[in-house]
Amino acid sequence: MNEREALELALSSLNQSGKSDLVARYESELAAYFGTAHAVAVSSGSAAIEATLVALGARPGKRVLVSAAAPLPTLMPILATGAAPKFVDCLPRSPAMDPDQVVPAVDDSVVAAVEVPLWGYPLQQARMHRALAQAKIPLVEDASHAHGALTTDGHHVGTHGSAGCFSTHHMKMLSTGEGGFILTDSPTLARSIRSYCRLADLDGVHDGRNYKPSAFTAAIGLARLGQLDHKVAARRQAAGDTMALLERLPVQELDTHGTPNGYNLVISLPDATEWRSFHLALAAEGISTDPVTYRYSVGYAKPRTARWAVGCPNAESLVWQLVQLPTANVTPEATADAVLRAWERWA
């Protein structure tokens, strides 16, 4: 089914709301593709995170462990639940939470931990899983960048914790314009998330939101899910070709613990006193990185989150030491040429 056929199917549907049969079909195909028992489609990636955390007990007075390298789109849904983030430093040159800091950070207020495989790179999770299991804290993966990324065991990123949350914003590998979904193997968690996203089934007792997607969102998702493998393969190829063209520079690709999906090619700059100037030099060559485009910074560096600031030196270094390069809408040769010109200006 192509996109036009999918939209015509939605237009002819008697119910075009979140209760459409197309939404149920989309959820079923998402679960089958990713290999989970349940999928719940929602209106955005933010809704996915918020609903999942609420179902896990996030509310005022509670805390959610999160890497200090997490961006605002991960942090805002935490705040929307009324809970507060509890920042944990990341590993050196990786957005993954440092497992050695997780257990000491746990107290009775912590209800969940959120990991963020930024830019489609799988994270080192074995020690993290053990640390969280020891502390009896559920893991939520904010896999908004990670559609099609695989961990070392060959399973999809977003399927290793209690739940995986995905965005289908127009920039994502699986895009419906706006939208999102949650993956889980827990029927209880899936039921709680679904209820929250459907105004608590109008029971008048529990809190809830209208976070349902429309039949049109589901239709586009159904059509594009079948294209995801091809898109991931093309982006991986572009990332590999670009990295090969940069082989003479003293940079390395972000460490991975599996197979990235090519959302970005991320390179790590060598130790230096000033990384920010390289990002600005690269922007002058037409490639704008996340700190430049989205004001990406350490999670507690914003006025909205500053009250929870702690010292996280690895995360503070990571913000400017990692460089996000495009893998779509520009050739590897053009990207590499821009990087080389920026390097000559910076080095």
Beta strands, then each sheet from edge to edge (+ up, - down):
strand 1: 38-42
strand 2: 63-67
strand 3: 84-88
strand 4: 110-115
strand 5: 139-142
strand 6: 150-151
strand 7: 163-167
strand 8: 180-184
strand 9: 252-253
strand 10: 258-259
strand 11: 265-268
strand 12: 322-325
sheet 1: 1+ 8- 7+ 5+ 4+ 2+ 3+
sheet 2: 6+ 10-
sheet 3: 9+ 11- 12+
end
